Structure formats: C-alpha cells, structure tokens
Amino acid sequence: MTEIVETMALQHAYPGFDTRSLRLGLPQELMRAPVKLFVAALKEESPIVKLAALRWFWEHPGFAERQLEAIAEVLTDSDEWVRREAARTIGRVSEASDAVAVRVSELLVDKDPEVRKAAAKTCGKLGSKAPEVLNNLQTAAQDSDTEVRWKAQKALRQLGHYVA
C-alpha cells in the first residue's frame, strides 16, 4: 500500500501543491483489501499513507468504529493533517468511549486551528459528557480563532452544557 500511495502522490505533485490535500482514488485492489492493511498503514511513517488510510476509514465508518483505538493512536501524530483527519474520522462513528472522546478533546489546544475546529466538531458529535471533554470545550469556547469558538460553543449546546 505504501508504494502505491506514495507513487500516486508523486504523480500528482507539482510546485506549490501540498500532496497531503490530495484525496487519492485508491485502486480497486486496495479498496477491497482487508481492514488490517489500513490499520497497518496508520503505523507507517509517511503522512500521505496515514491520510489515505484515514480517508478509507472515513468512507467505511463501520470498520472505523471497530478500529477506533488504532485511529485514536494517530491523534498525537506530528503531522497536523493526520491529527485533523483522525479527529474527523472518529466523528463518523456512531459510538465512542469517553476515553476516546477525551483524547479527541485534548486536540482543542492544538497549535493548528484546523485541528482544533475538527476536534470541537467531533466532540459535539460523540456526545460524551465526560468532565475533561466539557472542560476542554469550555476553554475552546474562548479560543482566539472565531471558527474554533463557534464550533466549541455548538458542541457544548449539543451536549446541553453551553451557558452564554
């Protein structure tokens, strides 16, 4: 998988284009590959490979729900695109533990505002009312970025805990 994804990214690369933004249309043989291939891809060094796996899980929320721990592991990745996609993918599942919700809420203080926005939106979707999640959302509701504040406030309203 690594070789295929990196070759596809290289073929689409040009100056000024961030290949991490490329939503690769994976070949059919990869699309039908066992889930364990995509779980293994989450452990690869290449952010592009991790993103391809996360985007595959995005399209397959049932599999994502069963592999939630593996996806949650990349919430601490050094690449902001990977952290953001991991938070977004977790937001697609129908159920997640409070522990996973807390891990997502820890991204509400991430240095990248796009990661913080994705984390806030996901926290609202997960429905966890764990004290750590609520505290992190309350803090994010005062964020310097307007969109982060709005998403955190909306998440708090979804959880029934927003007080203006």
Secondary structure, 3 states (H helix, E strand, C coil): CHHHHHHHHHHHCCCCCCHHHCCCCCCHHHHCCCHHHHHHHCCCCCHHHHHHHHHHHHHCHHHHHHCHHHHHHHHHCCCHHHHHHHHHHHCCCCCCCHHHHHHHHHHHHCCCHHHHHHHHHHHHHHCCCCHHHHHHHHHHCCCCCHHHHHHHHHHHHHCCCCCC
